[in-house]
Amino acid sequence: MAGIIETIKFAGTLVLALPAALAGLELLVLRGQTGFGVALLGLAVGLVVVQHWLTTPTDVPELLAERVVGTVAKESDSESDDEP
């Protein structure tokens, strides 16, 4: 499940990717400029894919915090099952 920080990052990426995709579609479909249209669509898709899969140095503390919280939460759940 995505956290609020990941959602905000994704929205920021879409702010840049959607105008490029719409311009690419317009160039491709309406104006017949295939090269520029495909390039802009590729740029938009690339932005979203890179944002989703690339880990940047600023993401490392967030990833470590998620692992620590996940480990602590799992230990707490197992202890509560042992108690009557």
PyMOL Python script that loads the backbone (N, CA, C, O; Angstrom):
from pymol import cmd

cmd.read_pdbstr("""\
ATOM      1  N   MET A   1       0.843  -1.170   0.000  1.00  0.00           N
ATOM      2  CA  MET A   1       0.000   0.000   0.000  1.00  0.00           C
ATOM      3  C   MET A   1       0.895   1.242   0.000  1.00  0.00           C
ATOM      4  O   MET A   1       1.854   1.330   0.767  1.00  0.00           O
ATOM      5  N   ALA A   2       0.578   2.161  -0.839  1.00  0.00           N
ATOM      6  CA  ALA A   2       1.401   3.358  -0.987  1.00  0.00           C
ATOM      7  C   ALA A   2       1.139   4.334   0.154  1.00  0.00           C
ATOM      8  O   ALA A   2       0.006   4.534   0.590  1.00  0.00           O
ATOM      9  N   GLY A   3       2.232   4.931   0.618  1.00  0.00           N
ATOM     10  CA  GLY A   3       2.113   5.935   1.664  1.00  0.00           C
ATOM     11  C   GLY A   3       1.821   7.300   1.067  1.00  0.00           C
ATOM     12  O   GLY A   3       1.776   7.461  -0.152  1.00  0.00           O
ATOM     13  N   ILE A   4       1.627   8.263   1.923  1.00  0.00           N
ATOM     14  CA  ILE A   4       1.279   9.606   1.475  1.00  0.00           C
ATOM     15  C   ILE A   4       2.439  10.255   0.725  1.00  0.00           C
ATOM     16  O   ILE A   4       2.224  10.996  -0.234  1.00  0.00           O
ATOM     17  N   ILE A   5       3.670   9.977   1.161  1.00  0.00           N
ATOM     18  CA  ILE A   5       4.838  10.549   0.492  1.00  0.00           C
ATOM     19  C   ILE A   5       4.952  10.005  -0.926  1.00  0.00           C
ATOM     20  O   ILE A   5       5.225  10.761  -1.858  1.00  0.00           O
ATOM     21  N   GLU A   6       4.744   8.705  -1.098  1.00  0.00           N
ATOM     22  CA  GLU A   6       4.800   8.102  -2.432  1.00  0.00           C
ATOM     23  C   GLU A   6       3.697   8.660  -3.334  1.00  0.00           C
ATOM     24  O   GLU A   6       3.915   8.867  -4.528  1.00  0.00           O
ATOM     25  N   THR A   7       2.540   8.896  -2.776  1.00  0.00           N
ATOM     26  CA  THR A   7       1.432   9.458  -3.546  1.00  0.00           C
ATOM     27  C   THR A   7       1.746  10.876  -4.007  1.00  0.00           C
ATOM     28  O   THR A   7       1.442  11.245  -5.141  1.00  0.00           O
ATOM     29  N   ILE A   8       2.349  11.666  -3.135  1.00  0.00           N
ATOM     30  CA  ILE A   8       2.718  13.027  -3.498  1.00  0.00           C
ATOM     31  C   ILE A   8       3.800  13.022  -4.571  1.00  0.00           C
ATOM     32  O   ILE A   8       3.752  13.830  -5.498  1.00  0.00           O
ATOM     33  N   LYS A   9       4.777  12.121  -4.459  1.00  0.00           N
ATOM     34  CA  LYS A   9       5.822  12.009  -5.484  1.00  0.00           C
ATOM     35  C   LYS A   9       5.216  11.619  -6.829  1.00  0.00           C
ATOM     36  O   LYS A   9       5.592  12.165  -7.865  1.00  0.00           O
ATOM     37  N   PHE A  10       4.285  10.681  -6.811  1.00  0.00           N
ATOM     38  CA  PHE A  10       3.637  10.242  -8.048  1.00  0.00           C
ATOM     39  C   PHE A  10       2.826  11.379  -8.665  1.00  0.00           C
ATOM     40  O   PHE A  10       2.834  11.551  -9.884  1.00  0.00           O
ATOM     41  N   ALA A  11       2.136  12.145  -7.850  1.00  0.00           N
ATOM     42  CA  ALA A  11       1.362  13.280  -8.363  1.00  0.00           C
ATOM     43  C   ALA A  11       2.282  14.330  -8.978  1.00  0.00           C
ATOM     44  O   ALA A  11       1.952  14.923 -10.005  1.00  0.00           O
ATOM     45  N   GLY A  12       3.425  14.557  -8.357  1.00  0.00           N
ATOM     46  CA  GLY A  12       4.396  15.489  -8.921  1.00  0.00           C
ATOM     47  C   GLY A  12       4.933  15.034 -10.260  1.00  0.00           C
ATOM     48  O   GLY A  12       5.157  15.847 -11.157  1.00  0.00           O
ATOM     49  N   THR A  13       5.137  13.743 -10.393  1.00  0.00           N
ATOM     50  CA  THR A  13       5.589  13.194 -11.669  1.00  0.00           C
ATOM     51  C   THR A  13       4.502  13.339 -12.725  1.00  0.00           C
ATOM     52  O   THR A  13       4.795  13.665 -13.876  1.00  0.00           O
ATOM     53  N   LEU A  14       3.271  13.105 -12.351  1.00  0.00           N
ATOM     54  CA  LEU A  14       2.169  13.245 -13.304  1.00  0.00           C
ATOM     55  C   LEU A  14       1.975  14.686 -13.748  1.00  0.00           C
ATOM     56  O   LEU A  14       1.530  14.933 -14.869  1.00  0.00           O
ATOM     57  N   VAL A  15       2.304  15.641 -12.883  1.00  0.00           N
ATOM     58  CA  VAL A  15       2.211  17.049 -13.268  1.00  0.00           C
ATOM     59  C   VAL A  15       3.119  17.332 -14.459  1.00  0.00           C
ATOM     60  O   VAL A  15       2.788  18.155 -15.313  1.00  0.00           O
ATOM     61  N   LEU A  16       4.257  16.657 -14.517  1.00  0.00           N
ATOM     62  CA  LEU A  16       5.179  16.829 -15.640  1.00  0.00           C
ATOM     63  C   LEU A  16       4.858  15.902 -16.813  1.00  0.00           C
ATOM     64  O   LEU A  16       5.033  16.285 -17.970  1.00  0.00           O
ATOM     65  N   ALA A  17       4.393  14.695 -16.524  1.00  0.00           N
ATOM     66  CA  ALA A  17       4.208  13.698 -17.572  1.00  0.00           C
ATOM     67  C   ALA A  17       2.916  13.908 -18.372  1.00  0.00           C
ATOM     68  O   ALA A  17       2.909  13.705 -19.586  1.00  0.00           O
ATOM     69  N   LEU A  18       1.849  14.302 -17.727  1.00  0.00           N
ATOM     70  CA  LEU A  18       0.573  14.437 -18.436  1.00  0.00           C
ATOM     71  C   LEU A  18       0.583  15.504 -19.531  1.00  0.00           C
ATOM     72  O   LEU A  18       0.082  15.237 -20.623  1.00  0.00           O
ATOM     73  N   PRO A  19       1.125  16.693 -19.292  1.00  0.00           N
ATOM     74  CA  PRO A  19       1.169  17.660 -20.403  1.00  0.00           C
ATOM     75  C   PRO A  19       2.008  17.165 -21.581  1.00  0.00           C
ATOM     76  O   PRO A  19       1.657  17.406 -22.737  1.00  0.00           O
ATOM     77  N   ALA A  20       3.108  16.479 -21.296  1.00  0.00           N
ATOM     78  CA  ALA A  20       3.933  15.931 -22.372  1.00  0.00           C
ATOM     79  C   ALA A  20       3.164  14.863 -23.146  1.00  0.00           C
ATOM     80  O   ALA A  20       3.238  14.812 -24.373  1.00  0.00           O
ATOM     81  N   ALA A  21       2.431  14.016 -22.437  1.00  0.00           N
ATOM     82  CA  ALA A  21       1.654  12.972 -23.100  1.00  0.00           C
ATOM     83  C   ALA A  21       0.532  13.567 -23.947  1.00  0.00           C
ATOM     84  O   ALA A  21       0.294  13.117 -25.068  1.00  0.00           O
ATOM     85  N   LEU A  22      -0.151  14.566 -23.422  1.00  0.00           N
ATOM     86  CA  LEU A  22      -1.230  15.197 -24.183  1.00  0.00           C
ATOM     87  C   LEU A  22      -0.699  15.915 -25.418  1.00  0.00           C
ATOM     88  O   LEU A  22      -1.310  15.851 -26.485  1.00  0.00           O
ATOM     89  N   ALA A  23       0.429  16.594 -25.281  1.00  0.00           N
ATOM     90  CA  ALA A  23       1.032  17.248 -26.442  1.00  0.00           C
ATOM     91  C   ALA A  23       1.484  16.209 -27.462  1.00  0.00           C
ATOM     92  O   ALA A  23       1.339  16.419 -28.667  1.00  0.00           O
ATOM     93  N   GLY A  24       2.023  15.103 -26.995  1.00  0.00           N
ATOM     94  CA  GLY A  24       2.435  14.028 -27.895  1.00  0.00           C
ATOM     95  C   GLY A  24       1.265  13.430 -28.641  1.00  0.00           C
ATOM     96  O   GLY A  24       1.359  13.156 -29.838  1.00  0.00           O
ATOM     97  N   LEU A  25       0.165  13.225 -27.944  1.00  0.00           N
ATOM     98  CA  LEU A  25      -1.027  12.704 -28.612  1.00  0.00           C
ATOM     99  C   LEU A  25      -1.562  13.681 -29.651  1.00  0.00           C
ATOM    100  O   LEU A  25      -1.975  13.281 -30.740  1.00  0.00           O
ATOM    101  N   GLU A  26      -1.550  14.953 -29.308  1.00  0.00           N
ATOM    102  CA  GLU A  26      -2.026  15.955 -30.263  1.00  0.00           C
ATOM    103  C   GLU A  26      -1.149  15.970 -31.511  1.00  0.00           C
ATOM    104  O   GLU A  26      -1.660  15.991 -32.631  1.00  0.00           O
ATOM    105  N   LEU A  27       0.160  15.960 -31.321  1.00  0.00           N
ATOM    106  CA  LEU A  27       1.064  15.963 -32.468  1.00  0.00           C
ATOM    107  C   LEU A  27       0.924  14.690 -33.297  1.00  0.00           C
ATOM    108  O   LEU A  27       0.992  14.729 -34.526  1.00  0.00           O
ATOM    109  N   LEU A  28       0.733  13.582 -32.629  1.00  0.00           N
ATOM    110  CA  LEU A  28       0.647  12.297 -33.317  1.00  0.00           C
ATOM    111  C   LEU A  28      -0.670  12.140 -34.069  1.00  0.00           C
ATOM    112  O   LEU A  28      -0.673  11.744 -35.235  1.00  0.00           O
ATOM    113  N   VAL A  29      -1.776  12.442 -33.421  1.00  0.00           N
ATOM    114  CA  VAL A  29      -3.088  12.169 -33.993  1.00  0.00           C
ATOM    115  C   VAL A  29      -3.592  13.323 -34.870  1.00  0.00           C
ATOM    116  O   VAL A  29      -4.025  13.099 -36.000  1.00  0.00           O
ATOM    117  N   LEU A  30      -3.536  14.532 -34.359  1.00  0.00           N
ATOM    118  CA  LEU A  30      -4.157  15.649 -35.067  1.00  0.00           C
ATOM    119  C   LEU A  30      -3.255  16.299 -36.110  1.00  0.00           C
ATOM    120  O   LEU A  30      -3.718  16.664 -37.190  1.00  0.00           O
ATOM    121  N   ARG A  31      -1.995  16.441 -35.799  1.00  0.00           N
ATOM    122  CA  ARG A  31      -1.112  17.184 -36.699  1.00  0.00           C
ATOM    123  C   ARG A  31      -0.254  16.294 -37.591  1.00  0.00           C
ATOM    124  O   ARG A  31       0.371  16.790 -38.528  1.00  0.00           O
ATOM    125  N   GLY A  32      -0.211  15.014 -37.327  1.00  0.00           N
ATOM    126  CA  GLY A  32       0.525  14.095 -38.181  1.00  0.00           C
ATOM    127  C   GLY A  32       2.038  14.155 -38.031  1.00  0.00           C
ATOM    128  O   GLY A  32       2.755  13.657 -38.899  1.00  0.00           O
ATOM    129  N   GLN A  33       2.540  14.746 -36.963  1.00  0.00           N
ATOM    130  CA  GLN A  33       3.981  14.801 -36.717  1.00  0.00           C
ATOM    131  C   GLN A  33       4.371  13.603 -35.857  1.00  0.00           C
ATOM    132  O   GLN A  33       4.456  13.696 -34.632  1.00  0.00           O
ATOM    133  N   THR A  34       4.602  12.494 -36.518  1.00  0.00           N
ATOM    134  CA  THR A  34       4.806  11.216 -35.838  1.00  0.00           C
ATOM    135  C   THR A  34       6.045  11.226 -34.948  1.00  0.00           C
ATOM    136  O   THR A  34       5.995  10.761 -33.810  1.00  0.00           O
ATOM    137  N   GLY A  35       7.140  11.745 -35.454  1.00  0.00           N
ATOM    138  CA  GLY A  35       8.396  11.713 -34.690  1.00  0.00           C
ATOM    139  C   GLY A  35       8.310  12.436 -33.362  1.00  0.00           C
ATOM    140  O   GLY A  35       8.660  11.880 -32.321  1.00  0.00           O
ATOM    141  N   PHE A  36       7.842  13.679 -33.393  1.00  0.00           N
ATOM    142  CA  PHE A  36       7.732  14.452 -32.160  1.00  0.00           C
ATOM    143  C   PHE A  36       6.659  13.881 -31.234  1.00  0.00           C
ATOM    144  O   PHE A  36       6.827  13.884 -30.015  1.00  0.00           O
ATOM    145  N   GLY A  37       5.567  13.395 -31.803  1.00  0.00           N
ATOM    146  CA  GLY A  37       4.500  12.830 -30.987  1.00  0.00           C
ATOM    147  C   GLY A  37       4.952  11.599 -30.231  1.00  0.00           C
ATOM    148  O   GLY A  37       4.690  11.464 -29.036  1.00  0.00           O
ATOM    149  N   VAL A  38       5.633  10.697 -30.930  1.00  0.00           N
ATOM    150  CA  VAL A  38       6.125   9.477 -30.279  1.00  0.00           C
ATOM    151  C   VAL A  38       7.200   9.817 -29.249  1.00  0.00           C
ATOM    152  O   VAL A  38       7.262   9.199 -28.187  1.00  0.00           O
ATOM    153  N   ALA A  39       8.043  10.796 -29.561  1.00  0.00           N
ATOM    154  CA  ALA A  39       9.087  11.197 -28.616  1.00  0.00           C
ATOM    155  C   ALA A  39       8.485  11.741 -27.322  1.00  0.00           C
ATOM    156  O   ALA A  39       8.954  11.409 -26.233  1.00  0.00           O
ATOM    157  N   LEU A  40       7.462  12.566 -27.432  1.00  0.00           N
ATOM    158  CA  LEU A  40       6.830  13.114 -26.227  1.00  0.00           C
ATOM    159  C   LEU A  40       6.086  12.042 -25.438  1.00  0.00           C
ATOM    160  O   LEU A  40       6.103  12.055 -24.207  1.00  0.00           O
ATOM    161  N   LEU A  41       5.438  11.122 -26.130  1.00  0.00           N
ATOM    162  CA  LEU A  41       4.778  10.017 -25.422  1.00  0.00           C
ATOM    163  C   LEU A  41       5.806   9.139 -24.711  1.00  0.00           C
ATOM    164  O   LEU A  41       5.583   8.706 -23.581  1.00  0.00           O
ATOM    165  N   GLY A  42       6.920   8.881 -25.370  1.00  0.00           N
ATOM    166  CA  GLY A  42       7.990   8.104 -24.735  1.00  0.00           C
ATOM    167  C   GLY A  42       8.568   8.811 -23.528  1.00  0.00           C
ATOM    168  O   GLY A  42       8.884   8.174 -22.523  1.00  0.00           O
ATOM    169  N   LEU A  43       8.708  10.124 -23.618  1.00  0.00           N
ATOM    170  CA  LEU A  43       9.191  10.913 -22.492  1.00  0.00           C
ATOM    171  C   LEU A  43       8.231  10.813 -21.310  1.00  0.00           C
ATOM    172  O   LEU A  43       8.662  10.637 -20.170  1.00  0.00           O
ATOM    173  N   ALA A  44       6.953  10.925 -21.575  1.00  0.00           N
ATOM    174  CA  ALA A  44       5.954  10.862 -20.499  1.00  0.00           C
ATOM    175  C   ALA A  44       5.960   9.487 -19.824  1.00  0.00           C
ATOM    176  O   ALA A  44       5.942   9.391 -18.597  1.00  0.00           O
ATOM    177  N   VAL A  45       5.984   8.440 -20.625  1.00  0.00           N
ATOM    178  CA  VAL A  45       6.021   7.082 -20.056  1.00  0.00           C
ATOM    179  C   VAL A  45       7.326   6.873 -19.303  1.00  0.00           C
ATOM    180  O   VAL A  45       7.336   6.279 -18.225  1.00  0.00           O
ATOM    181  N   GLY A  46       8.423   7.357 -19.863  1.00  0.00           N
ATOM    182  CA  GLY A  46       9.720   7.220 -19.205  1.00  0.00           C
ATOM    183  C   GLY A  46       9.768   7.917 -17.860  1.00  0.00           C
ATOM    184  O   GLY A  46      10.347   7.386 -16.912  1.00  0.00           O
ATOM    185  N   LEU A  47       9.175   9.091 -17.757  1.00  0.00           N
ATOM    186  CA  LEU A  47       9.135   9.801 -16.478  1.00  0.00           C
ATOM    187  C   LEU A  47       8.437   8.985 -15.394  1.00  0.00           C
ATOM    188  O   LEU A  47       8.924   8.885 -14.269  1.00  0.00           O
ATOM    189  N   VAL A  48       7.306   8.412 -15.740  1.00  0.00           N
ATOM    190  CA  VAL A  48       6.543   7.639 -14.755  1.00  0.00           C
ATOM    191  C   VAL A  48       7.282   6.361 -14.380  1.00  0.00           C
ATOM    192  O   VAL A  48       7.336   5.997 -13.205  1.00  0.00           O
ATOM    193  N   VAL A  49       7.848   5.682 -15.367  1.00  0.00           N
ATOM    194  CA  VAL A  49       8.565   4.428 -15.095  1.00  0.00           C
ATOM    195  C   VAL A  49       9.802   4.687 -14.247  1.00  0.00           C
ATOM    196  O   VAL A  49      10.052   3.967 -13.280  1.00  0.00           O
ATOM    197  N   VAL A  50      10.573   5.705 -14.598  1.00  0.00           N
ATOM    198  CA  VAL A  50      11.790   6.005 -13.836  1.00  0.00           C
ATOM    199  C   VAL A  50      11.437   6.411 -12.412  1.00  0.00           C
ATOM    200  O   VAL A  50      12.116   5.997 -11.472  1.00  0.00           O
ATOM    201  N   GLN A  51      10.410   7.197 -12.234  1.00  0.00           N
ATOM    202  CA  GLN A  51      10.017   7.608 -10.882  1.00  0.00           C
ATOM    203  C   GLN A  51       9.585   6.406 -10.056  1.00  0.00           C
ATOM    204  O   GLN A  51       9.835   6.358  -8.851  1.00  0.00           O
ATOM    205  N   HIS A  52       8.943   5.442 -10.688  1.00  0.00           N
ATOM    206  CA  HIS A  52       8.451   4.277  -9.959  1.00  0.00           C
ATOM    207  C   HIS A  52       9.571   3.304  -9.600  1.00  0.00           C
ATOM    208  O   HIS A  52       9.575   2.759  -8.496  1.00  0.00           O
ATOM    209  N   TRP A  53      10.507   3.077 -10.496  1.00  0.00           N
ATOM    210  CA  TRP A  53      11.518   2.039 -10.302  1.00  0.00           C
ATOM    211  C   TRP A  53      12.860   2.537  -9.792  1.00  0.00           C
ATOM    212  O   TRP A  53      13.602   1.757  -9.194  1.00  0.00           O
ATOM    213  N   LEU A  54      13.200   3.795 -10.002  1.00  0.00           N
ATOM    214  CA  LEU A  54      14.510   4.305  -9.630  1.00  0.00           C
ATOM    215  C   LEU A  54      14.535   4.682  -8.159  1.00  0.00           C
ATOM    216  O   LEU A  54      13.630   5.350  -7.659  1.00  0.00           O
ATOM    217  N   THR A  55      15.584   4.244  -7.472  1.00  0.00           N
ATOM    218  CA  THR A  55      15.773   4.617  -6.075  1.00  0.00           C
ATOM    219  C   THR A  55      16.823   5.717  -6.029  1.00  0.00           C
ATOM    220  O   THR A  55      17.958   5.516  -6.460  1.00  0.00           O
ATOM    221  N   THR A  56      16.454   6.853  -5.519  1.00  0.00           N
ATOM    222  CA  THR A  56      17.376   7.972  -5.410  1.00  0.00           C
ATOM    223  C   THR A  56      17.949   8.029  -3.993  1.00  0.00           C
ATOM    224  O   THR A  56      17.406   7.400  -3.086  1.00  0.00           O
ATOM    225  N   PRO A  57      19.027   8.765  -3.793  1.00  0.00           N
ATOM    226  CA  PRO A  57      19.604   8.857  -2.443  1.00  0.00           C
ATOM    227  C   PRO A  57      18.628   9.409  -1.402  1.00  0.00           C
ATOM    228  O   PRO A  57      18.742   9.087  -0.219  1.00  0.00           O
ATOM    229  N   THR A  58      17.687  10.222  -1.821  1.00  0.00           N
ATOM    230  CA  THR A  58      16.718  10.748  -0.853  1.00  0.00           C
ATOM    231  C   THR A  58      15.689   9.697  -0.449  1.00  0.00           C
ATOM    232  O   THR A  58      15.008   9.867   0.562  1.00  0.00           O
ATOM    233  N   ASP A  59      15.562   8.616  -1.215  1.00  0.00           N
ATOM    234  CA  ASP A  59      14.613   7.554  -0.895  1.00  0.00           C
ATOM    235  C   ASP A  59      15.162   6.565   0.132  1.00  0.00           C
ATOM    236  O   ASP A  59      14.387   5.834   0.749  1.00  0.00           O
ATOM    237  N   VAL A  60      16.468   6.526   0.325  1.00  0.00           N
ATOM    238  CA  VAL A  60      17.082   5.532   1.202  1.00  0.00           C
ATOM    239  C   VAL A  60      16.594   5.646   2.643  1.00  0.00           C
ATOM    240  O   VAL A  60      16.224   4.621   3.216  1.00  0.00           O
ATOM    241  N   PRO A  61      16.569   6.827   3.267  1.00  0.00           N
ATOM    242  CA  PRO A  61      16.052   6.893   4.644  1.00  0.00           C
ATOM    243  C   PRO A  61      14.595   6.427   4.753  1.00  0.00           C
ATOM    244  O   PRO A  61      14.217   5.781   5.731  1.00  0.00           O
ATOM    245  N   GLU A  62      13.791   6.754   3.754  1.00  0.00           N
ATOM    246  CA  GLU A  62      12.390   6.325   3.762  1.00  0.00           C
ATOM    247  C   GLU A  62      12.290   4.794   3.686  1.00  0.00           C
ATOM    248  O   GLU A  62      11.482   4.189   4.390  1.00  0.00           O
ATOM    249  N   LEU A  63      13.106   4.175   2.837  1.00  0.00           N
ATOM    250  CA  LEU A  63      13.097   2.719   2.719  1.00  0.00           C
ATOM    251  C   LEU A  63      13.552   2.044   4.006  1.00  0.00           C
ATOM    252  O   LEU A  63      12.981   1.036   4.423  1.00  0.00           O
ATOM    253  N   LEU A  64      14.576   2.601   4.627  1.00  0.00           N
ATOM    254  CA  LEU A  64      15.043   2.041   5.902  1.00  0.00           C
ATOM    255  C   LEU A  64      13.978   2.170   6.988  1.00  0.00           C
ATOM    256  O   LEU A  64      13.780   1.245   7.775  1.00  0.00           O
ATOM    257  N   ALA A  65      13.299   3.301   7.033  1.00  0.00           N
ATOM    258  CA  ALA A  65      12.241   3.493   8.028  1.00  0.00           C
ATOM    259  C   ALA A  65      11.095   2.509   7.811  1.00  0.00           C
ATOM    260  O   ALA A  65      10.542   1.984   8.778  1.00  0.00           O
ATOM    261  N   GLU A  66      10.734   2.253   6.555  1.00  0.00           N
ATOM    262  CA  GLU A  66       9.667   1.293   6.276  1.00  0.00           C
ATOM    263  C   GLU A  66      10.053  -0.109   6.731  1.00  0.00           C
ATOM    264  O   GLU A  66       9.220  -0.842   7.265  1.00  0.00           O
ATOM    265  N   ARG A  67      11.307  -0.484   6.522  1.00  0.00           N
ATOM    266  CA  ARG A  67      11.758  -1.820   6.961  1.00  0.00           C
ATOM    267  C   ARG A  67      11.733  -1.938   8.478  1.00  0.00           C
ATOM    268  O   ARG A  67      11.303  -2.958   9.017  1.00  0.00           O
ATOM    269  N   VAL A  68      12.193  -0.894   9.172  1.00  0.00           N
ATOM    270  CA  VAL A  68      12.214  -0.931  10.629  1.00  0.00           C
ATOM    271  C   VAL A  68      10.800  -1.003  11.171  1.00  0.00           C
ATOM    272  O   VAL A  68      10.526  -1.795  12.073  1.00  0.00           O
ATOM    273  N   VAL A  69       9.906  -0.200  10.644  1.00  0.00           N
ATOM    274  CA  VAL A  69       8.517  -0.203  11.102  1.00  0.00           C
ATOM    275  C   VAL A  69       7.874  -1.553  10.807  1.00  0.00           C
ATOM    276  O   VAL A  69       7.126  -2.073  11.634  1.00  0.00           O
ATOM    277  N   GLY A  70       8.155  -2.125   9.642  1.00  0.00           N
ATOM    278  CA  GLY A  70       7.607  -3.441   9.302  1.00  0.00           C
ATOM    279  C   GLY A  70       8.103  -4.522  10.236  1.00  0.00           C
ATOM    280  O   GLY A  70       7.339  -5.406  10.621  1.00  0.00           O
ATOM    281  N   THR A  71       9.374  -4.465  10.608  1.00  0.00           N
ATOM    282  CA  THR A  71       9.945  -5.463  11.516  1.00  0.00           C
ATOM    283  C   THR A  71       9.355  -5.327  12.903  1.00  0.00           C
ATOM    284  O   THR A  71       9.005  -6.332  13.521  1.00  0.00           O
ATOM    285  N   VAL A  72       9.237  -4.120  13.405  1.00  0.00           N
ATOM    286  CA  VAL A  72       8.676  -3.886  14.736  1.00  0.00           C
ATOM    287  C   VAL A  72       7.216  -4.306  14.770  1.00  0.00           C
ATOM    288  O   VAL A  72       6.775  -4.920  15.742  1.00  0.00           O
ATOM    289  N   ALA A  73       6.464  -3.988  13.735  1.00  0.00           N
ATOM    290  CA  ALA A  73       5.049  -4.336  13.698  1.00  0.00           C
ATOM    291  C   ALA A  73       4.861  -5.850  13.659  1.00  0.00           C
ATOM    292  O   ALA A  73       3.949  -6.368  14.304  1.00  0.00           O
ATOM    293  N   LYS A  74       5.701  -6.568  12.920  1.00  0.00           N
ATOM    294  CA  LYS A  74       5.579  -8.027  12.854  1.00  0.00           C
ATOM    295  C   LYS A  74       5.876  -8.657  14.195  1.00  0.00           C
ATOM    296  O   LYS A  74       5.193  -9.602  14.588  1.00  0.00           O
ATOM    297  N   GLU A  75       6.873  -8.165  14.913  1.00  0.00           N
ATOM    298  CA  GLU A  75       7.189  -8.708  16.226  1.00  0.00           C
ATOM    299  C   GLU A  75       6.060  -8.449  17.205  1.00  0.00           C
ATOM    300  O   GLU A  75       5.759  -9.308  18.033  1.00  0.00           O
ATOM    301  N   SER A  76       5.429  -7.287  17.131  1.00  0.00           N
ATOM    302  CA  SER A  76       4.332  -6.962  18.038  1.00  0.00           C
ATOM    303  C   SER A  76       3.137  -7.866  17.789  1.00  0.00           C
ATOM    304  O   SER A  76       2.477  -8.288  18.739  1.00  0.00           O
ATOM    305  N   ASP A  77       2.845  -8.172  16.530  1.00  0.00           N
ATOM    306  CA  ASP A  77       1.711  -9.044  16.212  1.00  0.00           C
ATOM    307  C   ASP A  77       1.933 -10.464  16.723  1.00  0.00           C
ATOM    308  O   ASP A  77       0.997 -11.091  17.219  1.00  0.00           O
ATOM    309  N   SER A  78       3.149 -10.979  16.612  1.00  0.00           N
ATOM    310  CA  SER A  78       3.407 -12.344  17.056  1.00  0.00           C
ATOM    311  C   SER A  78       3.327 -12.453  18.571  1.00  0.00           C
ATOM    312  O   SER A  78       2.912 -13.490  19.089  1.00  0.00           O
ATOM    313  N   GLU A  79       3.713 -11.415  19.286  1.00  0.00           N
ATOM    314  CA  GLU A  79       3.637 -11.443  20.747  1.00  0.00           C
ATOM    315  C   GLU A  79       2.181 -11.390  21.222  1.00  0.00           C
ATOM    316  O   GLU A  79       1.842 -12.010  22.230  1.00  0.00           O
ATOM    317  N   SER A  80       1.332 -10.671  20.521  1.00  0.00           N
ATOM    318  CA  SER A  80      -0.062 -10.566  20.940  1.00  0.00           C
ATOM    319  C   SER A  80      -0.819 -11.867  20.718  1.00  0.00           C
ATOM    320  O   SER A  80      -1.810 -12.121  21.402  1.00  0.00           O
ATOM    321  N   ASP A  81      -0.368 -12.710  19.763  1.00  0.00           N
ATOM    322  CA  ASP A  81      -1.012 -13.992  19.532  1.00  0.00           C
ATOM    323  C   ASP A  81      -0.709 -15.002  20.649  1.00  0.00           C
ATOM    324  O   ASP A  81      -1.508 -15.902  20.905  1.00  0.00           O
ATOM    325  N   ASP A  82       0.437 -14.853  21.306  1.00  0.00           N
ATOM    326  CA  ASP A  82       0.823 -15.782  22.366  1.00  0.00           C
ATOM    327  C   ASP A  82       0.063 -15.554  23.655  1.00  0.00           C
ATOM    328  O   ASP A  82      -0.095 -16.479  24.452  1.00  0.00           O
ATOM    329  N   GLU A  83      -0.409 -14.341  23.872  1.00  0.00           N
ATOM    330  CA  GLU A  83      -1.106 -14.022  25.102  1.00  0.00           C
ATOM    331  C   GLU A  83      -2.565 -14.475  25.030  1.00  0.00           C
ATOM    332  O   GLU A  83      -3.194 -14.378  23.976  1.00  0.00           O
ATOM    333  N   PRO A  84      -3.102 -14.967  26.143  1.00  0.00           N
ATOM    334  CA  PRO A  84      -4.525 -15.413  26.132  1.00  0.00           C
ATOM    335  C   PRO A  84      -5.504 -14.290  26.140  1.00  0.00           C
ATOM    336  O   PRO A  84      -6.713 -14.525  26.132  1.00  0.00           O
TER     337      PRO A  84
END
""", "prot")
cmd.dss("prot")
cmd.show_as("cartoon", "prot")
cmd.util.cbc("prot")
cmd.orient("prot")
